[in-house]
Amino acid sequence: MATSPESVKETMNKLQHFKNIIFSLLLIYAWILYNFFDYYNSLKYSFSMLTLYFNFINGTFFGIGTGFILILLRVFFFAKKSKLKLKLKNNFFYIFSGIFNLNLFIIWSISIFMRVIDLDLGFTNVVVINFFISVFILTDIYLLKNTAESQI
């Protein structure tokens, strides 16, 4: 049974996409483990809770920065060229940024519901930006994928 070059290319794109998802989840898991052990090791110091908070803030701004840059690239550079659009949607950094920003929003939401942090901190707007970035990127990857592939 012969396979067409298009189906082989599509299978390779899907395989690369799933590899990028797995690698993204492994990096996020490593980041969470680092934060956990960094907090655990700093319990003997007086401001131990601040290390966890500052690691979360740094991760949040990293997620916003990379997500914002990738969204600008997507809107202004990759919007008109459908082959480049498909390459961006299979790009590791694009997938990682969407999953990482969603992960940060989920961590923040769980912390709010468990009453670990208060809504009065003024940090709510920043984390909501993480949510909108993740929604834009993940919607672009998964809901708009068929239109980009059909244009090629």
Backbone as CSV, one residue per row, in Angstrom:
resi,resn,N_x,N_y,N_z,CA_x,CA_y,CA_z,C_x,C_y,C_z
1,MET,0.839,-1.171,0.000,0.000,0.000,0.000,0.885,1.236,0.000
2,ALA,0.741,2.058,-0.992,1.555,3.261,-1.136,0.916,4.423,-0.385
3,THR,1.769,5.216,0.232,1.274,6.405,0.921,1.707,7.635,0.145
4,SER,0.863,8.626,0.157,1.166,9.855,-0.563,2.127,10.710,0.258
5,PRO,2.901,11.542,-0.427,3.821,12.427,0.302,3.099,13.394,1.239
6,GLU,1.867,13.773,0.879,1.118,14.683,1.736,0.754,14.022,3.058
7,SER,0.364,12.745,3.008,-0.014,12.071,4.243,1.208,11.811,5.126
8,VAL,2.353,11.555,4.503,3.586,11.372,5.276,3.974,12.686,5.954
9,LYS,3.857,13.789,5.209,4.183,15.101,5.765,3.222,15.467,6.898
10,GLU,1.939,15.163,6.736,0.959,15.445,7.778,1.236,14.606,9.027
11,THR,1.610,13.349,8.832,1.947,12.496,9.970,3.180,13.008,10.691
12,MET,4.164,13.477,9.948,5.378,14.025,10.569,5.060,15.309,11.329
13,ASN,4.171,16.152,10.779,3.767,17.374,11.479,3.049,17.060,12.781
14,LYS,2.171,16.057,12.760,1.463,15.670,13.980,2.430,15.088,15.002
15,LEU,3.379,14.295,14.545,4.368,13.713,15.449,5.214,14.811,16.095
16,GLN,5.640,15.783,15.313,6.413,16.904,15.853,5.573,17.729,16.820
17,HIS,4.302,17.899,16.503,3.397,18.648,17.370,3.279,17.958,18.737
18,PHE,3.095,16.659,18.743,2.967,15.936,20.005,4.285,15.897,20.775
19,LYS,5.398,15.850,20.078,6.697,15.943,20.753,6.855,17.297,21.430
20,ASN,6.416,18.353,20.756,6.486,19.692,21.344,5.597,19.811,22.578
21,ILE,4.418,19.189,22.536,3.527,19.210,23.701,4.171,18.480,24.875
22,ILE,4.723,17.310,24.632,5.352,16.523,25.701,6.546,17.268,26.277
23,PHE,7.376,17.840,25.426,8.542,18.580,25.911,8.117,19.824,26.694
24,SER,7.052,20.483,26.258,6.527,21.643,26.989,6.047,21.236,28.376
25,LEU,5.297,20.148,28.448,4.810,19.689,29.747,5.955,19.266,30.664
26,LEU,6.992,18.664,30.105,8.150,18.294,30.923,8.884,19.520,31.456
27,LEU,9.020,20.551,30.633,9.656,21.778,31.109,8.824,22.473,32.182
28,ILE,7.520,22.491,32.015,6.644,23.090,33.030,6.729,22.286,34.321
29,TYR,6.769,20.982,34.212,6.911,20.127,35.388,8.236,20.401,36.098
30,ALA,9.304,20.573,35.333,10.608,20.890,35.935,10.563,22.253,36.622
31,TRP,9.877,23.220,36.033,9.749,24.544,36.649,8.983,24.454,37.971
32,ILE,7.915,23.667,37.979,7.137,23.494,39.211,7.976,22.801,40.282
33,LEU,8.721,21.776,39.897,9.590,21.093,40.866,10.662,22.030,41.411
34,TYR,11.243,22.843,40.546,12.228,23.809,41.010,11.617,24.756,42.041
35,ASN,10.429,25.270,41.744,9.766,26.183,42.685,9.460,25.494,43.999
36,PHE,9.032,24.245,43.943,8.725,23.507,45.160,9.974,23.316,46.011
37,PHE,11.055,22.863,45.410,12.265,22.612,46.189,12.958,23.905,46.607
38,ASP,12.820,24.942,45.805,13.368,26.235,46.206,12.631,26.755,47.437
39,TYR,11.322,26.598,47.450,10.538,26.999,48.621,10.876,26.112,49.827
40,TYR,10.993,24.826,49.599,11.293,23.884,50.682,12.655,24.179,51.304
41,ASN,13.627,24.530,50.488,14.962,24.835,50.999,15.022,26.190,51.690
42,SER,14.104,27.075,51.393,14.144,28.411,51.985,13.271,28.517,53.236
43,LEU,12.713,27.424,53.716,11.862,27.476,54.907,12.627,27.895,56.156
44,LYS,13.931,27.683,56.162,14.712,28.050,57.342,14.995,29.548,57.411
45,TYR,14.704,30.279,56.353,14.903,31.728,56.344,13.612,32.436,56.728
46,SER,13.715,33.693,57.055,12.552,34.405,57.591,11.497,34.731,56.529
47,PHE,11.878,35.008,55.312,10.919,35.358,54.263,10.781,34.219,53.261
48,SER,10.503,33.036,53.745,10.470,31.861,52.880,9.314,31.893,51.888
49,MET,8.179,32.460,52.271,7.023,32.501,51.370,7.268,33.429,50.189
50,LEU,8.134,34.414,50.366,8.394,35.357,49.283,9.148,34.722,48.122
51,THR,9.966,33.700,48.369,10.678,33.062,47.262,9.699,32.413,46.298
52,LEU,8.688,31.755,46.830,7.677,31.137,45.983,6.887,32.203,45.216
53,TYR,6.554,33.277,45.897,5.800,34.360,45.267,6.615,35.026,44.156
54,PHE,7.889,35.308,44.413,8.715,35.946,43.392,9.009,35.012,42.221
55,ASN,9.151,33.724,42.473,9.305,32.778,41.371,8.052,32.761,40.502
56,PHE,6.887,32.827,41.126,5.639,32.860,40.374,5.515,34.156,39.563
57,ILE,5.882,35.268,40.172,5.819,36.551,39.456,6.783,36.547,38.267
58,ASN,7.998,36.055,38.483,8.959,35.977,37.374,8.444,35.077,36.260
59,GLY,7.846,33.946,36.612,7.268,33.062,35.608,6.116,33.716,34.868
60,THR,5.322,34.484,35.588,4.190,35.165,34.973,4.652,36.205,33.956
61,PHE,5.632,37.006,34.338,6.121,38.012,33.392,6.871,37.376,32.219
62,PHE,7.553,36.269,32.468,8.181,35.534,31.364,7.117,35.021,30.399
63,GLY,6.030,34.464,30.940,4.947,33.964,30.101,4.276,35.063,29.304
64,ILE,4.058,36.203,29.948,3.438,37.330,29.247,4.369,37.859,28.157
65,GLY,5.645,37.982,28.473,6.603,38.501,27.495,6.719,37.622,26.268
66,THR,6.930,36.328,26.477,7.060,35.427,25.327,5.740,35.300,24.570
67,GLY,4.642,35.238,25.299,3.341,35.134,24.638,3.025,36.362,23.813
68,PHE,3.308,37.538,24.355,3.036,38.772,23.633,3.892,38.875,22.378
69,ILE,5.159,38.526,22.476,6.044,38.564,21.292,5.559,37.579,20.232
70,LEU,5.183,36.366,20.653,4.720,35.368,19.688,3.379,35.749,19.059
71,ILE,2.508,36.371,19.828,1.233,36.819,19.255,1.468,37.943,18.249
72,LEU,2.377,38.859,18.562,2.703,39.912,17.591,3.296,39.328,16.317
73,LEU,4.190,38.353,16.463,4.728,37.686,15.275,3.623,37.001,14.486
74,ARG,2.716,36.354,15.178,1.627,35.638,14.523,0.719,36.600,13.763
75,VAL,0.395,37.715,14.371,-0.554,38.651,13.762,0.085,39.414,12.607
76,PHE,1.325,39.870,12.782,1.914,40.740,11.771,2.787,40.018,10.745
77,PHE,3.436,38.922,11.134,4.366,38.291,10.209,3.806,37.014,9.585
78,PHE,3.129,36.200,10.386,2.676,34.910,9.897,1.222,34.906,9.433
79,ALA,0.547,36.016,9.476,-0.890,36.041,9.165,-1.176,35.807,7.688
80,LYS,-0.335,36.291,6.811,-0.641,36.221,5.388,-0.063,34.992,4.692
81,LYS,0.966,34.416,5.245,1.625,33.289,4.593,1.189,31.996,5.275
82,SER,0.374,31.210,4.591,-0.235,30.043,5.234,0.784,28.953,5.553
83,LYS,1.833,28.801,4.744,2.849,27.789,5.062,3.627,28.180,6.305
84,LEU,3.941,29.464,6.442,4.621,29.919,7.651,3.707,29.843,8.868
85,LYS,2.408,30.061,8.659,1.444,29.979,9.753,1.422,28.568,10.320
86,LEU,1.459,27.571,9.440,1.465,26.184,9.887,2.754,25.849,10.627
87,LYS,3.882,26.417,10.174,5.141,26.189,10.883,5.118,26.817,12.266
88,LEU,4.505,27.984,12.402,4.415,28.611,13.714,3.531,27.791,14.645
89,LYS,2.445,27.244,14.131,1.549,26.461,14.972,2.181,25.160,15.437
90,ASN,3.172,24.666,14.738,3.901,23.475,15.165,5.199,23.830,15.881
91,ASN,5.442,25.117,16.098,6.665,25.569,16.746,6.609,25.291,18.239
92,PHE,7.730,24.849,18.797,7.800,24.523,20.215,7.485,25.729,21.084
93,PHE,8.051,26.886,20.791,7.876,28.054,21.644,6.425,28.538,21.651
94,TYR,5.747,28.412,20.531,4.340,28.824,20.447,3.462,27.902,21.303
95,ILE,3.694,26.607,21.183,2.944,25.636,21.978,3.282,25.793,23.455
96,PHE,4.576,25.926,23.765,5.007,26.076,25.157,4.412,27.325,25.789
97,SER,4.380,28.416,25.059,3.841,29.660,25.600,2.355,29.525,25.923
98,GLY,1.600,28.879,25.059,0.176,28.687,25.319,-0.073,27.807,26.533
99,ILE,0.642,26.702,26.636,0.455,25.784,27.765,0.979,26.404,29.053
100,PHE,2.110,27.093,28.997,2.702,27.687,30.187,1.814,28.794,30.766
101,ASN,1.272,29.647,29.907,0.381,30.704,30.382,-0.900,30.130,30.973
102,LEU,-1.432,29.071,30.374,-2.608,28.420,30.938,-2.279,27.795,32.291
103,ASN,-1.108,27.195,32.412,-0.670,26.605,33.679,-0.559,27.667,34.773
104,LEU,-0.011,28.818,34.447,0.097,29.895,35.430,-1.280,30.368,35.887
105,PHE,-2.210,30.474,34.963,-3.558,30.888,35.335,-4.225,29.840,36.221
106,ILE,-4.011,28.571,35.925,-4.600,27.505,36.742,-4.001,27.515,38.145
107,ILE,-2.692,27.690,38.261,-2.053,27.768,39.577,-2.608,28.949,40.362
108,TRP,-2.748,30.084,39.712,-3.288,31.268,40.382,-4.734,31.038,40.819
109,SER,-5.549,30.416,39.951,-6.952,30.158,40.284,-7.069,29.205,41.475
110,ILE,-6.285,28.163,41.490,-6.305,27.221,42.614,-5.863,27.917,43.893
111,SER,-4.869,28.776,43.798,-4.416,29.513,44.986,-5.494,30.452,45.504
112,ILE,-6.285,31.032,44.621,-7.386,31.899,45.036,-8.472,31.069,45.733
113,PHE,-8.844,29.932,45.117,-9.910,29.115,45.693,-9.508,28.475,47.015
114,MET,-8.218,28.195,47.176,-7.743,27.621,48.441,-7.427,28.703,49.469
115,ARG,-7.610,29.954,49.093,-7.372,31.118,49.946,-5.913,31.221,50.395
116,VAL,-5.021,30.823,49.518,-3.591,30.995,49.777,-3.201,32.449,49.518
117,ILE,-3.798,33.021,48.475,-3.579,34.431,48.167,-4.929,35.138,48.092
118,ASP,-4.909,36.431,48.255,-6.127,37.236,48.202,-6.261,37.895,46.840
119,LEU,-7.482,38.211,46.500,-7.728,38.955,45.261,-7.313,40.408,45.388
120,ASP,-7.085,40.873,46.595,-6.754,42.276,46.826,-5.296,42.618,46.536
121,LEU,-4.518,41.659,46.093,-3.092,41.911,45.880,-2.812,42.805,44.684
122,GLY,-3.748,42.979,43.800,-3.534,43.821,42.630,-2.813,43.100,41.504
123,PHE,-2.582,41.827,41.679,-1.876,41.029,40.686,-2.850,40.330,39.740
124,THR,-4.136,40.525,39.975,-5.173,39.838,39.212,-5.122,40.201,37.733
125,ASN,-4.909,41.459,37.425,-4.885,41.898,36.021,-3.776,41.221,35.240
126,VAL,-2.642,41.032,35.880,-1.499,40.418,35.196,-1.787,38.953,34.879
127,VAL,-2.403,38.243,35.808,-2.681,36.828,35.588,-3.818,36.641,34.588
128,VAL,-4.738,37.581,34.539,-5.799,37.518,33.530,-5.202,37.701,32.130
129,ILE,-4.162,38.487,32.020,-3.457,38.619,30.736,-2.865,37.276,30.327
130,ASN,-2.311,36.526,31.299,-1.821,35.177,31.009,-2.939,34.308,30.438
131,PHE,-4.124,34.414,31.018,-5.255,33.617,30.553,-5.624,33.974,29.112
132,PHE,-5.704,35.256,28.802,-6.082,35.660,27.450,-5.010,35.280,26.422
133,ILE,-3.753,35.354,26.817,-2.685,34.920,25.917,-2.805,33.436,25.631
134,SER,-3.040,32.645,26.672,-3.161,31.199,26.469,-4.385,30.854,25.635
135,VAL,-5.492,31.552,25.865,-6.696,31.288,25.072,-6.457,31.633,23.608
136,PHE,-5.805,32.759,23.336,-5.524,33.132,21.944,-4.627,32.097,21.270
137,ILE,-3.545,31.713,21.941,-2.590,30.792,21.320,-3.207,29.401,21.141
138,LEU,-3.858,28.884,22.171,-4.425,27.537,22.058,-5.604,27.496,21.089
139,THR,-6.367,28.574,21.006,-7.425,28.647,19.994,-6.825,28.691,18.600
140,ASP,-5.761,29.440,18.450,-5.091,29.522,17.152,-4.517,28.167,16.742
141,ILE,-3.986,27.436,17.686,-3.384,26.140,17.366,-4.442,25.095,17.053
142,TYR,-5.463,24.977,17.901,-6.367,23.835,17.797,-7.682,24.120,17.086
143,LEU,-8.238,25.297,17.200,-9.515,25.553,16.545,-9.348,26.096,15.138
144,LEU,-8.275,26.810,14.887,-8.059,27.387,13.563,-7.064,26.580,12.739
145,LYS,-6.706,25.400,13.185,-5.694,24.581,12.513,-6.196,24.080,11.165
146,ASN,-7.436,23.659,11.094,-7.960,23.117,9.849,-8.000,24.143,8.732
147,THR,-8.284,25.395,9.045,-8.331,26.404,7.989,-6.934,26.686,7.440
148,ALA,-5.922,26.640,8.292,-4.563,26.885,7.818,-4.071,25.723,6.967
149,GLU,-4.416,24.501,7.349,-3.959,23.344,6.593,-4.691,23.219,5.265
150,SER,-5.938,23.655,5.201,-6.686,23.528,3.955,-6.248,24.565,2.916
151,GLN,-5.578,25.628,3.349,-5.129,26.653,2.415,-3.846,26.263,1.705
152,ILE,-3.141,25.278,2.199,-1.851,24.888,1.598,-2.081,24.085,0.344
